[in-house]
């Protein structure tokens, strides 16, 4: 095999090469957060097309997705430890969770639960031990360095918040994970109550809750859209969807044209981008249908026409906002323009998808839209509310959307020759 791969030539598609004998060769390398990497490669038979090779690249990449980092258990003892229980718990729970949630649970277990509780036997975990864990978490400070994934690379960088306490919302994520584990543990051990019962969750009241204040009003949203249409026309349509529906960024970039009904004036959210992959489910696992504002419908109609006129390669995948190569775009793909948008719009708010999502939520609440309808539009579901959401009709949703009218142009004035 090695000798047959000598002299292979690159193609215009990442990960696809052509051998001297004309066969196509797919090779994928994935780098992980622990600085390790894995590679998968395969030679396609003669007669295979470039589309076959691109599909194989995606399949190889999916096969190399980093498995959920589960803690290594201690040697089997007579009595099960918290660490051993967490290993088994995550292996059972993991397949039923979204990749992002499973990764969050694994991180909380490895970095926040096991260092303090992992050595204890499950039968010895008491309320006092959990109280001590809460105190420890509240006193924890952020590390000197952080890591982030950029494509297939893992980059370490200095943490500007090194030595600062964690935000209360972050500590509560760890707490929810621990509380869920302790509840399941109590049920497995046939204990009447969980060790987390009557324990106060981590708090940090001295930190100001400014997150909710970072929202734009209707005029601010309109100004942002005008600026986006003028300076970033290639991203205008996707930003308009975020600003006029409050959809999550992963849901926006997971949209396909079969989800947009111009006749009914609706968008059905049933897919999302997660970990760089297009998944046939949303973050909550539930579909929802959102009415389109008339201005948004005009934006998307113009956007589709430009795709068709340019014969964009993304039309084959049906994605509304594909990359230049026609593949699924990730939310990080437009991250670099948010800072410029903030400055051009003249706002002191750090703009981003979550800001637009919270802004839509705030406008709906201020407009007097009831919380049930607001949650049905934004997809803020919970087990207790799922059945009630099902009763929200399209008329109620359309009435809610009609109350928020950002003053924005319907189409970008000077569309870029590159369609995304």
N, C-alpha and C positions, 0 to 999 in steps of 0.2 A: 504494500500500500504506500509506504513512504516514498519509494522511487517513482510511483505513478503520479504523485502529487507535485513533483518538481516541475517548475516552470508554469504553474497554474496562474491564470490571469484574473485580475479583479474585474468585477462587473459593476454596473451602476447601483446595484442593490447591496446593502450592507449584509455581510455574512455569506454572500453567494460568490463563488469563484468558478471559472471555467478551466477544465483540464485540457491538455494537449489533444486528447482524443475526442474532444467535443462534449464530453459529459460534464454535468454541473455538479458542484461540490458545495455543501453547506457546512459552515463552521460557526459555532457560537461559543463565546466565553463570558461567563458571569462572575463578577467579583462580589464578595460578601462583606458584611460589616466587620467580621473578625479578621479581615485582610487575607482571607483565603479565596481561592477561585476554582471553578470547575469548567471543563470544556466538553462540548459534545460536537461530533462531526459525522457526516454521512455523505457518501457518493451516490448520486441519483443515476438510474439506468439511462442508457441512450434513448433519446426520444422524449425525455422529460422536459417540460416547458419551464420558463422562468417563473411562472405563477406557481408551479409545483415546488420549485426551489424556495420561493418566498414563504409558502405555507410550511414547508419543512423547517425553515429557520424559526418561525413562530412556535412550532411544536417542540423543537429542541430547546428553545429559550424557556418555554413553559415547564419542560421536564427538569430544568436546572433551577427553577425558583427555589430560593433558600427555604428549607424546612423550618417549621416553628422551633425556635431555640428552647428546648426543654432542659431543665436542670438535670444533671447527672445524679442518680439516686445513690444513697449510701448502700453499702452491702446489706443484704437482707438480714434484719434482726428479728428477735422474737416479737418485739412490739414495733408497729409501724410509726415512723417519724412523719413530721409535717412535710419534710422534703420528699419522702417516698410517696406520700399521699398526693402532693402537688404534681408529681410526675405522672401518676396514673390519672389524676383528675384532668390534666391538660390534654393527655392523649385521647381521652374519651370525649372531652368537650370540644377540642380543637376543630375536628372535621365539620362541626355544625356551625362554626363561627365564620364570619367574614375574615379574609386575610388580615385586614387592619386591626380588627378586634382581637383576633388570636395573637397577633404580634404584641399588642398592648398588654394583654394578660401575661404573656411570656415575660415581657420586660418587667412588669410589676412583681411577678413571682421571683425572678432571678435577682433583681436589684433592690427590692424593697421588702419582700416577705421572708425569703429564706435567710438573709443575713442575720435576722433577729429571731426568727421562729423555727427555722429549718431543722435545728438539732433536737427540738422537743418532740416527745412522743405525743401522738394525737390525743390520747386520753388525759394528758397532763396540761393541755392548753386551757388556761383559765381566763376569766374576765380580767383579772389583774395583769396577766401577761399581755392581753390585748390593749389594756389601758397604757401599759409601758410602751408598747409599740407605737401608739398614737403620739405619745410625748416625744419619742425618738424621731418620728416623721416630721413633727412640727418644728423640731430643731435642726433638721437636715438643711444643708446648703448646696447650691449648684456646683458642679465640678469645674475644673479649670479649662477643660476641652470638651468639644462636642464633635459628633460625626454626622455627615449627611451623604446621601447617595445622589450622584449626578451621572445619569446614564448608567453605565456599568462600573463607574469608579466610586470608591468610598473616600470621602475627603474629611480629614480632621482639621478643625479650626479652633482658635481661641474663643472661649465662651465669654462674651462681654458682660454676662451676669454672674460670673464666677464669684463664689462666696456669698451670694445673695440667697435669701430663703426662697423656697418654691412657692408658686402661687397656690392659693387655696383650691382652685379648680383641679390642679394637677394632683394634689394630695387626695382629693376626693375620688379621683379615678383609681388610685391605689387602694383606697378604702373600699370602694365598691367591689373590687376584685377579691380582696381579703374576706369581706363579708359574705360574698357568694360562696367562696371555698369553705368557710367555717359553717355556713348553713348546710351545705352538702355533707360536710364531715360529721356534723351532729346527727343528720339523718342516717348516714351509714353506720355510725356507732350506736344508733338507737338512743341517743341522748335526748332528753325532753326539750332542751333549749340550746341555742348556739352560744359560744363564748363571746360573740360580738353583741349579744343582747344587752341593752341598757348602757352601751358604751357610746360616748359622744364622738362623732366623726371629727377628723382633723380640721382645725380652724386657724385662720390667721386674720383676725379682725383689724389688725393695724395696717394691712395692705388695702389701699383704696380700690374699690370695684369700678374701675374706669372702663372696663370692656363694653358695658352697655351704653356708655356715653359716646362711643366712637361710631356714630351713625350719621347718615346724610339725610337732609330733608328733601322734599320733592324738587325744589330749585337746585339744591346741590347735586342731586342725581342727574337732573337735566343738564347742568353745566358739564358734568363729567362725561355724559354721552356726547355732547357737542364736541368736546375736546378729543374724545376717542375717535369720533367720525372724521375729524379734521387731520389728526396726527397719526392715528393708527387704524386706517380704514380696513386693513386686512384682518384686524381683530374686532372690528366694531360690532359685527353681528353677534359674536359670542358674548361680548360684554353687555350688549343690549338684552340678551336673554337672561343673564344673571341679574341685571338691574330691574327688569320688569316682571320677573317671576320669582326671584329669591331662590332659584335652584342651586344646589350644591355644584361646585366646579366639576367634580367627577361625573355628575349627572348630565351637565351641559355638554361635556366632551364625549359622553357616551350616547348622545342623541343620534338617531338615524332618521332618515326622511319618512319612514313608515310611522314614526311617532307623531308627526306633524300633520294635522288635519285642517287644511285651510278652509274647507267648506263649513265644518263645525266650529272652527276658531279655537282649537284646543291643541295642547301638547300632552302626550301621555308619557310619563316618566317610568320606565321599566328597566333601564340599563344604566351602568355607571362604569367609569374607569377606576380601577383599584389596583395599585401596585403596577401601573403601566399596562394592565391588561383590560380589555373590554369584557365585562362580566354581565351575564344575563340576569342581573338582579340589582336592586338598589341597596343603599347602606342599611335600610331597615328591612329589606326583603319584601316590601309591599309596593305595588304599583299605585300611581295616583295620576289623575288627569287635571291639568291646569288650563284655565281659559287664557287665550292670548288677547292682549290689548291690541286694538286696531293698528296702532303704530308699530308694534312688534311684528304683527303679521306682514305688514308692508316691508319691514326690514328683511324678514326671512324670505319673502317672495323675491325681492331684489337679489338677495344673496344666492338663492338657488339658480336664478337666471344667469348670474355671472359664472357660477360653476359650470352650467350647461354650455354657455357660450365659449368658455375657455376649455371645454372638454377635459375638466380636471380629473386626474387619476383617481381621486377620492370617490367619484361617482360610482365606481365598482363596488365599494364597501358600503355605500349608502350613508356614510357619516356626514353630519352637517358641517363639522369643523375638523376635517382630517389634516394631517401634516402634508408637506409638499410631496411625500412619497405615497400618500394615500392611506397611511396607517393611522391608528388611533393617536390622537394628541393627548398629552397629559396636562393637568392643571399647572404644573411647574413650567410649561412651555411659554406662558405669558407672564410669569412672575416678574421678569425684569422690567416690564413696562409699567407696573403699578406705581413705582417711585416717580417716573416721569409724568404719569397722569396726575398724580397728587400735586406736583409742582405746577404743571400747566393749568390745572383747574383752580389753583390758588387756595387750596384747603390745607388746614393743619392736621387733618385726619389722615392716618396711614391707610391708604386705600387698598382694598383687596377683595376677593370674592366673599369672604366672611363678613366684611363691612357692608357690602351690597345686600347680602342675605339678611343681616340684622336690620338694615335700613328698611327693607321691604316689610319685615316683621313689625318694626316700630310704626311705619306709616299705616299699616292695616289696623293696628291696635288704636292709634290716635284717631283713625277714621271711624272708630266705633264698631269695627268688625268683631263679632264674637270670637272667643279664643278657639272654639271648636272648628269654625270655618278657617281661621288662620292656620291652625295646625294641619288641617286637611290640605291646604294649598302648599304649605312649606314642607310637609312630610315629617312634622314633629310627632311621631307616633309613640305610643306606649301600649303595653298589654291591656291596661285598664280602659284605654280610650279607643282601641281598634274598632270595636263594634259601633261606637258612636260616630266615628269618622265615616263609616259606611253609609250613614244616613244623610250626609251632606250632598245635596243635589247640585247640578250644574248651574241652575238659576241663582242659587245662593253664592256660588263661587264667582259667577260673572258679575253679580252685583258688587262683590268685594273688590274684584280687580278693577272695576270701573271707577272706584274711589281713589285710586292712585294713578295719577297721570303726569309722569315726568315730562317736562318740556324739552323734548329731544327731536332731532331731525329724523325723518323716516328712513333715509338712506345716507350713506357716506357720500360726501360731495365729490371726492376724487378717489375712487376705488383703486387700490393697488393692483398692478398687473399680476401679482402673486395671490392666488385665492387660497384661503385656508379653510 
